[in-house]
């Protein structure tokens, strides 16, 4: 019987990564809803929806005129308080001099009254005048304290007015990308409104969150103790290379309803492959199988006795070898039992083979198409 044409491959031995493959969700590194801290009319918007903005970039401008007027009023109040304080200090100096003179007069009249030179009524009148002068001094001191307190309050009002003027310009707190605008020029803006004017998402770097079965947790923690763990994220239907990042977070609780634990990986995302809200295919590498035996996945067949492969012997005949397989990485499958490194396996043409048949090794696909 003529030899059967087949294509073959050699079983290889190498380190194979231990990977966990799940579905993940992209989250922005930071998501900031932009709200006004003061109320007023929106007079200018300095960006367009979907624009990239940098930290400190001017986004919105609110009408400054009411707040400029409030600042001028507060500054005028300070000048008034300073003038009142100076007036009170002048009154104090005058009343202290008058009080000192009244005390001296009261003391002199008291001595004269004891000698019977002046009447008791005159003495009492002078003592009353002295007491009134003392009260005037205390009133002047209180007026000074009041003016100083008013000045402190009005200086605080000036600082508040200056702060409100700063709040008229709303700037971006982060580098990111703007979302949909919720306001237009001319809108009367409320302070700390329920709805944000716009939301800025930082997409570079970004996070991908995903969950793995709890029985993987121990190995993940052991591997993290030895160094950062690599994570790949591939967008469905995207043939380009996957985005690469590192595992950055393990949740502190296993979800008792699903038996899974939440993980999070950070990606530089400089090329903007990942977008907040996307679902992506995540591959977490948690270690490696050292010196594992691998063959092309197309060499593995399924029969009544389980999975098997055709092995080409030295005399170019084939035998049916039952195998035990492990994980599949890309287009290769790990063989845990049944095939040794260096053995030759058939990758195409198996449908025409039975054990003991001679084979002719060819390149490409058998008959011009895979069988």
PASE-989246 format. One record per residue (C-alpha): residue number from 1; z, x, y. Coordinates in nm, 3 decimals, always signed. Example, Ala and Ser with C-alpha at 12.3 -4.5 7.8 and 13.67 -1.06 7.14 Angstrom:
// residues 2
<r n="1" zz="+0.780" xx="+1.230" yy="-0.450"/>
<r n="2" zz="+0.714" xx="+1.367" yy="-0.106"/>
This chain:
// residues 371
<r n="1" zz="+0.000" xx="+0.000" yy="+0.000"/>
<r n="2" zz="-0.090" xx="+0.147" yy="+0.341"/>
<r n="3" zz="+0.192" xx="+0.260" yy="+0.572"/>
<r n="4" zz="+0.317" xx="+0.003" yy="+0.820"/>
<r n="5" zz="+0.280" xx="+0.111" yy="+1.186"/>
<r n="6" zz="+0.613" xx="+0.102" yy="+1.371"/>
<r n="7" zz="+0.773" xx="+0.241" yy="+1.680"/>
<r n="8" zz="+1.103" xx="+0.421" yy="+1.644"/>
<r n="9" zz="+1.395" xx="+0.568" yy="+1.839"/>
<r n="10" zz="+1.670" xx="+0.813" yy="+1.756"/>
<r n="11" zz="+2.034" xx="+0.708" yy="+1.753"/>
<r n="12" zz="+2.211" xx="+0.906" yy="+2.024"/>
<r n="13" zz="+2.571" xx="+1.002" yy="+2.084"/>
<r n="14" zz="+2.712" xx="+0.995" yy="+2.435"/>
<r n="15" zz="+2.990" xx="+0.863" yy="+2.656"/>
<r n="16" zz="+2.944" xx="+0.491" yy="+2.723"/>
<r n="17" zz="+3.126" xx="+0.314" yy="+3.008"/>
<r n="18" zz="+3.369" xx="+0.036" yy="+2.919"/>
<r n="19" zz="+3.274" xx="-0.250" yy="+3.148"/>
<r n="20" zz="+3.388" xx="-0.600" yy="+3.234"/>
<r n="21" zz="+3.111" xx="-0.835" yy="+3.350"/>
<r n="22" zz="+3.203" xx="-1.147" yy="+3.548"/>
<r n="23" zz="+3.086" xx="-1.363" yy="+3.838"/>
<r n="24" zz="+3.231" xx="-1.280" yy="+4.179"/>
<r n="25" zz="+3.224" xx="-1.418" yy="+4.531"/>
<r n="26" zz="+3.153" xx="-1.220" yy="+4.849"/>
<r n="27" zz="+3.411" xx="-1.244" yy="+5.127"/>
<r n="28" zz="+3.388" xx="-1.100" yy="+5.478"/>
<r n="29" zz="+3.616" xx="-0.806" yy="+5.550"/>
<r n="30" zz="+3.746" xx="-0.998" yy="+5.851"/>
<r n="31" zz="+3.666" xx="-1.346" yy="+5.980"/>
<r n="32" zz="+3.782" xx="-1.416" yy="+6.337"/>
<r n="33" zz="+3.750" xx="-1.761" yy="+6.498"/>
<r n="34" zz="+3.702" xx="-1.709" yy="+6.872"/>
<r n="35" zz="+3.905" xx="-1.943" yy="+7.095"/>
<r n="36" zz="+3.979" xx="-1.944" yy="+7.467"/>
<r n="37" zz="+4.334" xx="-1.870" yy="+7.584"/>
<r n="38" zz="+4.285" xx="-2.059" yy="+7.908"/>
<r n="39" zz="+4.116" xx="-2.386" yy="+8.004"/>
<r n="40" zz="+3.812" xx="-2.388" yy="+8.229"/>
<r n="41" zz="+3.438" xx="-2.433" yy="+8.261"/>
<r n="42" zz="+3.220" xx="-2.207" yy="+8.046"/>
<r n="43" zz="+2.972" xx="-2.044" yy="+8.284"/>
<r n="44" zz="+2.797" xx="-1.783" yy="+8.066"/>
<r n="45" zz="+2.724" xx="-1.697" yy="+7.699"/>
<r n="46" zz="+2.614" xx="-1.336" yy="+7.650"/>
<r n="47" zz="+2.481" xx="-1.344" yy="+7.292"/>
<r n="48" zz="+2.272" xx="-1.556" yy="+7.059"/>
<r n="49" zz="+2.369" xx="-1.712" yy="+6.727"/>
<r n="50" zz="+2.350" xx="-1.470" yy="+6.435"/>
<r n="51" zz="+2.362" xx="-1.161" yy="+6.658"/>
<r n="52" zz="+2.549" xx="-0.846" yy="+6.559"/>
<r n="53" zz="+2.820" xx="-0.766" yy="+6.812"/>
<r n="54" zz="+3.051" xx="-0.469" yy="+6.859"/>
<r n="55" zz="+3.423" xx="-0.458" yy="+6.928"/>
<r n="56" zz="+3.490" xx="-0.516" yy="+7.300"/>
<r n="57" zz="+3.147" xx="-0.667" yy="+7.370"/>
<r n="58" zz="+3.153" xx="-0.950" yy="+7.626"/>
<r n="59" zz="+3.080" xx="-1.283" yy="+7.457"/>
<r n="60" zz="+3.180" xx="-1.566" yy="+7.694"/>
<r n="61" zz="+3.270" xx="-1.602" yy="+8.062"/>
<r n="62" zz="+3.488" xx="-1.883" yy="+8.201"/>
<r n="63" zz="+3.482" xx="-1.983" yy="+8.569"/>
<r n="64" zz="+3.710" xx="-1.734" yy="+8.749"/>
<r n="65" zz="+3.748" xx="-1.913" yy="+9.083"/>
<r n="66" zz="+4.056" xx="-2.126" yy="+9.006"/>
<r n="67" zz="+4.237" xx="-1.824" yy="+8.867"/>
<r n="68" zz="+4.138" xx="-1.601" yy="+9.158"/>
<r n="69" zz="+4.285" xx="-1.865" yy="+9.390"/>
<r n="70" zz="+4.604" xx="-1.876" yy="+9.184"/>
<r n="71" zz="+4.629" xx="-1.496" yy="+9.212"/>
<r n="72" zz="+4.591" xx="-1.504" yy="+9.590"/>
<r n="73" zz="+4.856" xx="-1.778" yy="+9.612"/>
<r n="74" zz="+5.098" xx="-1.577" yy="+9.397"/>
<r n="75" zz="+5.040" xx="-1.263" yy="+9.609"/>
<r n="76" zz="+5.102" xx="-1.467" yy="+9.927"/>
<r n="77" zz="+5.427" xx="-1.596" yy="+9.780"/>
<r n="78" zz="+5.541" xx="-1.237" yy="+9.727"/>
<r n="79" zz="+5.473" xx="-1.155" yy="+10.091"/>
<r n="80" zz="+5.673" xx="-1.462" yy="+10.192"/>
<r n="81" zz="+5.962" xx="-1.358" yy="+9.966"/>
<r n="82" zz="+5.965" xx="-1.006" yy="+10.114"/>
<r n="83" zz="+5.976" xx="-1.148" yy="+10.468"/>
<r n="84" zz="+6.259" xx="-1.386" yy="+10.375"/>
<r n="85" zz="+6.451" xx="-1.100" yy="+10.217"/>
<r n="86" zz="+6.415" xx="-0.889" yy="+10.532"/>
<r n="87" zz="+6.524" xx="-1.184" yy="+10.747"/>
<r n="88" zz="+6.827" xx="-1.239" yy="+10.525"/>
<r n="89" zz="+6.918" xx="-0.870" yy="+10.547"/>
<r n="90" zz="+6.897" xx="-0.887" yy="+10.929"/>
<r n="91" zz="+7.116" xx="-1.198" yy="+10.931"/>
<r n="92" zz="+7.363" xx="-1.019" yy="+10.706"/>
<r n="93" zz="+7.388" xx="-0.721" yy="+10.939"/>
<r n="94" zz="+7.446" xx="-0.950" yy="+11.239"/>
<r n="95" zz="+7.702" xx="-1.168" yy="+11.061"/>
<r n="96" zz="+7.888" xx="-0.865" yy="+10.922"/>
<r n="97" zz="+7.929" xx="-0.735" yy="+11.277"/>
<r n="98" zz="+8.047" xx="-1.076" yy="+11.395"/>
<r n="99" zz="+8.285" xx="-1.104" yy="+11.101"/>
<r n="100" zz="+8.433" xx="-0.766" yy="+11.172"/>
<r n="101" zz="+8.492" xx="-0.864" yy="+11.535"/>
<r n="102" zz="+8.639" xx="-1.200" yy="+11.430"/>
<r n="103" zz="+8.882" xx="-1.025" yy="+11.189"/>
<r n="104" zz="+8.995" xx="-0.796" yy="+11.469"/>
<r n="105" zz="+9.042" xx="-1.091" yy="+11.707"/>
<r n="106" zz="+9.234" xx="-1.287" yy="+11.442"/>
<r n="107" zz="+9.467" xx="-0.991" yy="+11.382"/>
<r n="108" zz="+9.531" xx="-0.949" yy="+11.756"/>
<r n="109" zz="+9.596" xx="-1.320" yy="+11.809"/>
<r n="110" zz="+9.830" xx="-1.321" yy="+11.511"/>
<r n="111" zz="+10.039" xx="-1.048" yy="+11.671"/>
<r n="112" zz="+10.040" xx="-1.219" yy="+12.010"/>
<r n="113" zz="+10.138" xx="-1.549" yy="+11.848"/>
<r n="114" zz="+10.436" xx="-1.381" yy="+11.681"/>
<r n="115" zz="+10.544" xx="-1.258" yy="+12.023"/>
<r n="116" zz="+10.499" xx="-1.604" yy="+12.173"/>
<r n="117" zz="+10.224" xx="-1.492" yy="+12.411"/>
<r n="118" zz="+9.956" xx="-1.728" yy="+12.273"/>
<r n="119" zz="+9.995" xx="-2.068" yy="+12.123"/>
<r n="120" zz="+9.996" xx="-2.141" yy="+11.754"/>
<r n="121" zz="+9.686" xx="-2.355" yy="+11.800"/>
<r n="122" zz="+9.492" xx="-2.066" yy="+11.955"/>
<r n="123" zz="+9.599" xx="-1.842" yy="+11.668"/>
<r n="124" zz="+9.476" xx="-2.095" yy="+11.409"/>
<r n="125" zz="+9.151" xx="-2.137" yy="+11.591"/>
<r n="126" zz="+9.088" xx="-1.762" yy="+11.583"/>
<r n="127" zz="+9.171" xx="-1.744" yy="+11.212"/>
<r n="128" zz="+8.924" xx="-2.028" yy="+11.148"/>
<r n="129" zz="+8.655" xx="-1.842" yy="+11.343"/>
<r n="130" zz="+8.718" xx="-1.531" yy="+11.130"/>
<r n="131" zz="+8.694" xx="-1.731" yy="+10.806"/>
<r n="132" zz="+8.368" xx="-1.891" yy="+10.922"/>
<r n="133" zz="+8.222" xx="-1.547" yy="+10.994"/>
<r n="134" zz="+8.320" xx="-1.430" yy="+10.642"/>
<r n="135" zz="+8.151" xx="-1.735" yy="+10.492"/>
<r n="136" zz="+7.837" xx="-1.662" yy="+10.693"/>
<r n="137" zz="+7.833" xx="-1.309" yy="+10.548"/>
<r n="138" zz="+7.860" xx="-1.447" yy="+10.194"/>
<r n="139" zz="+7.582" xx="-1.698" yy="+10.268"/>
<r n="140" zz="+7.361" xx="-1.416" yy="+10.393"/>
<r n="141" zz="+7.427" xx="-1.217" yy="+10.076"/>
<r n="142" zz="+7.337" xx="-1.521" yy="+9.866"/>
<r n="143" zz="+7.017" xx="-1.566" yy="+10.069"/>
<r n="144" zz="+6.921" xx="-1.205" yy="+9.996"/>
<r n="145" zz="+6.980" xx="-1.251" yy="+9.622"/>
<r n="146" zz="+6.778" xx="-1.573" yy="+9.628"/>
<r n="147" zz="+6.489" xx="-1.403" yy="+9.807"/>
<r n="148" zz="+6.495" xx="-1.115" yy="+9.556"/>
<r n="149" zz="+6.498" xx="-1.355" yy="+9.260"/>
<r n="150" zz="+6.207" xx="-1.549" yy="+9.411"/>
<r n="151" zz="+6.020" xx="-1.222" yy="+9.456"/>
<r n="152" zz="+6.073" xx="-1.132" yy="+9.088"/>
<r n="153" zz="+5.946" xx="-1.476" yy="+8.981"/>
<r n="154" zz="+5.643" xx="-1.454" yy="+9.208"/>
<r n="155" zz="+5.560" xx="-1.103" yy="+9.083"/>
<r n="156" zz="+5.564" xx="-1.246" yy="+8.731"/>
<r n="157" zz="+5.332" xx="-1.520" yy="+8.857"/>
<r n="158" zz="+5.097" xx="-1.250" yy="+8.990"/>
<r n="159" zz="+5.091" xx="-1.079" yy="+8.649"/>
<r n="160" zz="+5.023" xx="-1.413" yy="+8.481"/>
<r n="161" zz="+4.741" xx="-1.482" yy="+8.725"/>
<r n="162" zz="+4.590" xx="-1.138" yy="+8.657"/>
<r n="163" zz="+4.619" xx="-1.200" yy="+8.282"/>
<r n="164" zz="+4.447" xx="-1.537" yy="+8.319"/>
<r n="165" zz="+4.167" xx="-1.363" yy="+8.508"/>
<r n="166" zz="+4.129" xx="-1.123" yy="+8.216"/>
<r n="167" zz="+4.117" xx="-1.421" yy="+7.980"/>
<r n="168" zz="+3.814" xx="-1.550" yy="+8.173"/>
<r n="169" zz="+3.617" xx="-1.284" yy="+7.986"/>
<r n="170" zz="+3.624" xx="-1.334" yy="+7.609"/>
<r n="171" zz="+3.529" xx="-1.021" yy="+7.417"/>
<r n="172" zz="+3.466" xx="-0.954" yy="+7.049"/>
<r n="173" zz="+3.779" xx="-0.829" yy="+6.868"/>
<r n="174" zz="+3.576" xx="-0.667" yy="+6.586"/>
<r n="175" zz="+3.236" xx="-0.535" yy="+6.488"/>
<r n="176" zz="+3.059" xx="-0.818" yy="+6.311"/>
<r n="177" zz="+2.799" xx="-1.090" yy="+6.308"/>
<r n="178" zz="+2.828" xx="-1.413" yy="+6.503"/>
<r n="179" zz="+2.790" xx="-1.752" yy="+6.340"/>
<r n="180" zz="+2.688" xx="-2.090" yy="+6.478"/>
<r n="181" zz="+2.777" xx="-2.159" yy="+6.842"/>
<r n="182" zz="+2.999" xx="-2.465" yy="+6.892"/>
<r n="183" zz="+2.984" xx="-2.469" yy="+7.276"/>
<r n="184" zz="+2.724" xx="-2.458" yy="+7.551"/>
<r n="185" zz="+2.723" xx="-2.340" yy="+7.911"/>
<r n="186" zz="+2.892" xx="-2.602" yy="+8.127"/>
<r n="187" zz="+3.135" xx="-2.712" yy="+7.855"/>
<r n="188" zz="+3.492" xx="-2.765" yy="+7.971"/>
<r n="189" zz="+3.680" xx="-2.533" yy="+7.739"/>
<r n="190" zz="+4.031" xx="-2.614" yy="+7.617"/>
<r n="191" zz="+4.291" xx="-2.346" yy="+7.562"/>
<r n="192" zz="+4.351" xx="-2.285" yy="+7.188"/>
<r n="193" zz="+4.122" xx="-2.573" yy="+7.092"/>
<r n="194" zz="+4.115" xx="-2.691" yy="+6.730"/>
<r n="195" zz="+3.750" xx="-2.586" yy="+6.692"/>
<r n="196" zz="+3.650" xx="-2.223" yy="+6.747"/>
<r n="197" zz="+3.379" xx="-2.146" yy="+7.000"/>
<r n="198" zz="+3.217" xx="-1.918" yy="+6.741"/>
<r n="199" zz="+3.332" xx="-1.733" yy="+6.430"/>
<r n="200" zz="+3.263" xx="-1.361" yy="+6.383"/>
<r n="201" zz="+3.242" xx="-1.222" yy="+6.030"/>
<r n="202" zz="+3.268" xx="-0.852" yy="+5.961"/>
<r n="203" zz="+3.021" xx="-0.790" yy="+5.679"/>
<r n="204" zz="+3.025" xx="-0.412" yy="+5.669"/>
<r n="205" zz="+3.244" xx="-0.329" yy="+5.484"/>
<r n="206" zz="+3.292" xx="-0.643" yy="+5.280"/>
<r n="207" zz="+3.496" xx="-0.768" yy="+4.984"/>
<r n="208" zz="+3.397" xx="-0.918" yy="+4.650"/>
<r n="209" zz="+3.664" xx="-1.118" yy="+4.470"/>
<r n="210" zz="+3.652" xx="-1.197" yy="+4.099"/>
<r n="211" zz="+3.882" xx="-1.279" yy="+3.810"/>
<r n="212" zz="+3.920" xx="-1.115" yy="+3.469"/>
<r n="213" zz="+4.111" xx="-1.223" yy="+3.156"/>
<r n="214" zz="+4.473" xx="-1.118" yy="+3.159"/>
<r n="215" zz="+4.429" xx="-0.911" yy="+2.841"/>
<r n="216" zz="+4.219" xx="-0.670" yy="+3.048"/>
<r n="217" zz="+4.496" xx="-0.611" yy="+3.300"/>
<r n="218" zz="+4.684" xx="-0.336" yy="+3.115"/>
<r n="219" zz="+4.372" xx="-0.123" yy="+3.072"/>
<r n="220" zz="+4.266" xx="-0.180" yy="+3.433"/>
<r n="221" zz="+4.606" xx="-0.068" yy="+3.561"/>
<r n="222" zz="+4.603" xx="+0.242" yy="+3.340"/>
<r n="223" zz="+4.258" xx="+0.333" yy="+3.463"/>
<r n="224" zz="+4.352" xx="+0.275" yy="+3.829"/>
<r n="225" zz="+4.646" xx="+0.514" yy="+3.788"/>
<r n="226" zz="+4.395" xx="+0.786" yy="+3.699"/>
<r n="227" zz="+4.162" xx="+0.724" yy="+3.992"/>
<r n="228" zz="+3.947" xx="+0.468" yy="+4.177"/>
<r n="229" zz="+3.752" xx="+0.224" yy="+3.958"/>
<r n="230" zz="+3.383" xx="+0.169" yy="+4.029"/>
<r n="231" zz="+3.254" xx="-0.183" yy="+4.077"/>
<r n="232" zz="+2.891" xx="-0.293" yy="+4.093"/>
<r n="233" zz="+2.771" xx="-0.618" yy="+4.247"/>
<r n="234" zz="+2.420" xx="-0.745" yy="+4.190"/>
<r n="235" zz="+2.268" xx="-1.040" yy="+4.372"/>
<r n="236" zz="+2.094" xx="-1.277" yy="+4.127"/>
<r n="237" zz="+1.713" xx="-1.243" yy="+4.124"/>
<r n="238" zz="+1.736" xx="-0.915" yy="+4.318"/>
<r n="239" zz="+1.558" xx="-0.634" yy="+4.133"/>
<r n="240" zz="+1.688" xx="-0.359" yy="+4.362"/>
<r n="241" zz="+1.980" xx="-0.134" yy="+4.278"/>
<r n="242" zz="+2.320" xx="-0.305" yy="+4.281"/>
<r n="243" zz="+2.572" xx="-0.255" yy="+4.559"/>
<r n="244" zz="+2.850" xx="-0.014" yy="+4.465"/>
<r n="245" zz="+3.213" xx="-0.026" yy="+4.566"/>
<r n="246" zz="+3.567" xx="+0.039" yy="+4.444"/>
<r n="247" zz="+3.844" xx="-0.184" yy="+4.315"/>
<r n="248" zz="+4.096" xx="-0.223" yy="+4.598"/>
<r n="249" zz="+4.333" xx="-0.505" yy="+4.500"/>
<r n="250" zz="+4.502" xx="-0.661" yy="+4.197"/>
<r n="251" zz="+4.680" xx="-0.990" yy="+4.255"/>
<r n="252" zz="+5.053" xx="-1.006" yy="+4.181"/>
<r n="253" zz="+5.031" xx="-1.318" yy="+3.962"/>
<r n="254" zz="+4.825" xx="-1.426" yy="+3.663"/>
<r n="255" zz="+4.690" xx="-1.780" yy="+3.701"/>
<r n="256" zz="+4.879" xx="-1.972" yy="+3.432"/>
<r n="257" zz="+4.612" xx="-2.245" yy="+3.413"/>
<r n="258" zz="+4.318" xx="-2.011" yy="+3.342"/>
<r n="259" zz="+4.489" xx="-1.700" yy="+3.202"/>
<r n="260" zz="+4.299" xx="-1.485" yy="+3.451"/>
<r n="261" zz="+4.404" xx="-1.253" yy="+3.731"/>
<r n="262" zz="+4.229" xx="-1.215" yy="+4.065"/>
<r n="263" zz="+4.085" xx="-0.877" yy="+4.166"/>
<r n="264" zz="+3.913" xx="-0.761" yy="+4.480"/>
<r n="265" zz="+3.670" xx="-0.475" yy="+4.542"/>
<r n="266" zz="+3.560" xx="-0.327" yy="+4.873"/>
<r n="267" zz="+3.195" xx="-0.238" yy="+4.936"/>
<r n="268" zz="+3.062" xx="-0.034" yy="+5.232"/>
<r n="269" zz="+2.766" xx="-0.276" yy="+5.242"/>
<r n="270" zz="+2.575" xx="-0.066" yy="+5.492"/>
<r n="271" zz="+2.245" xx="-0.215" yy="+5.375"/>
<r n="272" zz="+2.379" xx="-0.573" yy="+5.406"/>
<r n="273" zz="+2.292" xx="-0.661" yy="+5.046"/>
<r n="274" zz="+2.605" xx="-0.870" yy="+5.017"/>
<r n="275" zz="+2.657" xx="-1.177" yy="+5.235"/>
<r n="276" zz="+2.980" xx="-1.377" yy="+5.276"/>
<r n="277" zz="+2.988" xx="-1.677" yy="+5.044"/>
<r n="278" zz="+2.736" xx="-1.537" yy="+4.794"/>
<r n="279" zz="+2.796" xx="-1.545" yy="+4.420"/>
<r n="280" zz="+2.716" xx="-1.210" yy="+4.258"/>
<r n="281" zz="+2.719" xx="-1.056" yy="+3.912"/>
<r n="282" zz="+3.008" xx="-0.810" yy="+3.904"/>
<r n="283" zz="+3.043" xx="-0.515" yy="+3.666"/>
<r n="284" zz="+3.382" xx="-0.341" yy="+3.665"/>
<r n="285" zz="+3.394" xx="-0.006" yy="+3.486"/>
<r n="286" zz="+3.744" xx="+0.046" yy="+3.343"/>
<r n="287" zz="+3.688" xx="+0.354" yy="+3.128"/>
<r n="288" zz="+3.450" xx="+0.503" yy="+2.873"/>
<r n="289" zz="+3.390" xx="+0.531" yy="+2.499"/>
<r n="290" zz="+3.364" xx="+0.902" yy="+2.426"/>
<r n="291" zz="+3.087" xx="+1.011" yy="+2.187"/>
<r n="292" zz="+2.973" xx="+0.658" yy="+2.103"/>
<r n="293" zz="+2.662" xx="+0.606" yy="+1.889"/>
<r n="294" zz="+2.395" xx="+0.399" yy="+2.064"/>
<r n="295" zz="+2.051" xx="+0.266" yy="+1.972"/>
<r n="296" zz="+1.799" xx="+0.053" yy="+2.163"/>
<r n="297" zz="+1.903" xx="-0.311" yy="+2.145"/>
<r n="298" zz="+1.563" xx="-0.414" yy="+2.003"/>
<r n="299" zz="+1.643" xx="-0.216" yy="+1.686"/>
<r n="300" zz="+1.916" xx="-0.467" yy="+1.593"/>
<r n="301" zz="+1.805" xx="-0.761" yy="+1.374"/>
<r n="302" zz="+1.999" xx="-1.056" yy="+1.237"/>
<r n="303" zz="+1.975" xx="-1.162" yy="+0.871"/>
<r n="304" zz="+2.170" xx="-1.342" yy="+0.602"/>
<r n="305" zz="+2.409" xx="-1.050" yy="+0.563"/>
<r n="306" zz="+2.464" xx="-1.022" yy="+0.937"/>
<r n="307" zz="+2.322" xx="-0.770" yy="+1.177"/>
<r n="308" zz="+2.116" xx="-0.483" yy="+1.046"/>
<r n="309" zz="+1.858" xx="-0.220" yy="+1.140"/>
<r n="310" zz="+1.573" xx="-0.048" yy="+0.955"/>
<r n="311" zz="+1.646" xx="+0.324" yy="+0.923"/>
<r n="312" zz="+1.354" xx="+0.565" yy="+0.859"/>
<r n="313" zz="+1.434" xx="+0.822" yy="+0.589"/>
<r n="314" zz="+1.293" xx="+1.172" yy="+0.547"/>
<r n="315" zz="+1.013" xx="+1.051" yy="+0.317"/>
<r n="316" zz="+0.899" xx="+0.799" yy="+0.583"/>
<r n="317" zz="+1.029" xx="+0.501" yy="+0.388"/>
<r n="318" zz="+1.274" xx="+0.255" yy="+0.541"/>
<r n="319" zz="+1.601" xx="+0.115" yy="+0.424"/>
<r n="320" zz="+1.786" xx="-0.194" yy="+0.544"/>
<r n="321" zz="+2.118" xx="-0.078" yy="+0.694"/>
<r n="322" zz="+2.391" xx="-0.335" yy="+0.773"/>
<r n="323" zz="+2.561" xx="-0.235" yy="+1.101"/>
<r n="324" zz="+2.863" xx="-0.324" yy="+1.307"/>
<r n="325" zz="+2.793" xx="-0.335" yy="+1.678"/>
<r n="326" zz="+3.006" xx="-0.307" yy="+1.988"/>
<r n="327" zz="+2.914" xx="-0.364" yy="+2.347"/>
<r n="328" zz="+2.563" xx="-0.380" yy="+2.494"/>
<r n="329" zz="+2.505" xx="-0.162" yy="+2.800"/>
<r n="330" zz="+2.174" xx="-0.228" yy="+2.968"/>
<r n="331" zz="+1.910" xx="-0.200" yy="+2.694"/>
<r n="332" zz="+2.133" xx="-0.010" yy="+2.452"/>
<r n="333" zz="+2.383" xx="-0.130" yy="+2.193"/>
<r n="334" zz="+2.686" xx="+0.060" yy="+2.068"/>
<r n="335" zz="+2.696" xx="+0.105" yy="+1.688"/>
<r n="336" zz="+3.049" xx="+0.124" yy="+1.554"/>
<r n="337" zz="+2.950" xx="+0.146" yy="+1.187"/>
<r n="338" zz="+2.635" xx="+0.187" yy="+0.980"/>
<r n="339" zz="+2.421" xx="+0.440" yy="+1.170"/>
<r n="340" zz="+2.497" xx="+0.803" yy="+1.248"/>
<r n="341" zz="+2.377" xx="+0.997" yy="+1.552"/>
<r n="342" zz="+2.037" xx="+1.155" yy="+1.495"/>
<r n="343" zz="+1.910" xx="+0.892" yy="+1.250"/>
<r n="344" zz="+1.579" xx="+0.724" yy="+1.325"/>
<r n="345" zz="+1.566" xx="+0.345" yy="+1.365"/>
<r n="346" zz="+1.270" xx="+0.110" yy="+1.392"/>
<r n="347" zz="+1.241" xx="-0.059" yy="+1.730"/>
<r n="348" zz="+0.914" xx="-0.250" yy="+1.679"/>
<r n="349" zz="+0.727" xx="-0.373" yy="+1.369"/>
<r n="350" zz="+1.032" xx="-0.494" yy="+1.172"/>
<r n="351" zz="+0.868" xx="-0.826" yy="+1.077"/>
<r n="352" zz="+0.623" xx="-0.646" yy="+0.842"/>
<r n="353" zz="+0.887" xx="-0.436" yy="+0.671"/>
<r n="354" zz="+1.092" xx="-0.466" yy="+0.357"/>
<r n="355" zz="+1.322" xx="-0.193" yy="+0.221"/>
<r n="356" zz="+1.125" xx="+0.093" yy="+0.058"/>
<r n="357" zz="+0.804" xx="+0.043" yy="+0.257"/>
<r n="358" zz="+0.637" xx="+0.352" yy="+0.401"/>
<r n="359" zz="+0.590" xx="+0.355" yy="+0.776"/>
<r n="360" zz="+0.359" xx="+0.524" yy="+1.020"/>
<r n="361" zz="+0.527" xx="+0.614" yy="+1.348"/>
<r n="362" zz="+0.317" xx="+0.523" yy="+1.650"/>
<r n="363" zz="+0.381" xx="+0.519" yy="+2.023"/>
<r n="364" zz="+0.378" xx="+0.211" yy="+2.243"/>
<r n="365" zz="+0.390" xx="-0.137" yy="+2.093"/>
<r n="366" zz="+0.258" xx="-0.220" yy="+1.750"/>
<r n="367" zz="-0.081" xx="-0.391" yy="+1.767"/>
<r n="368" zz="-0.074" xx="-0.383" yy="+2.147"/>
<r n="369" zz="+0.213" xx="-0.636" yy="+2.170"/>
<r n="370" zz="+0.579" xx="-0.648" yy="+2.075"/>
<r n="371" zz="+0.645" xx="-0.819" yy="+1.743"/>
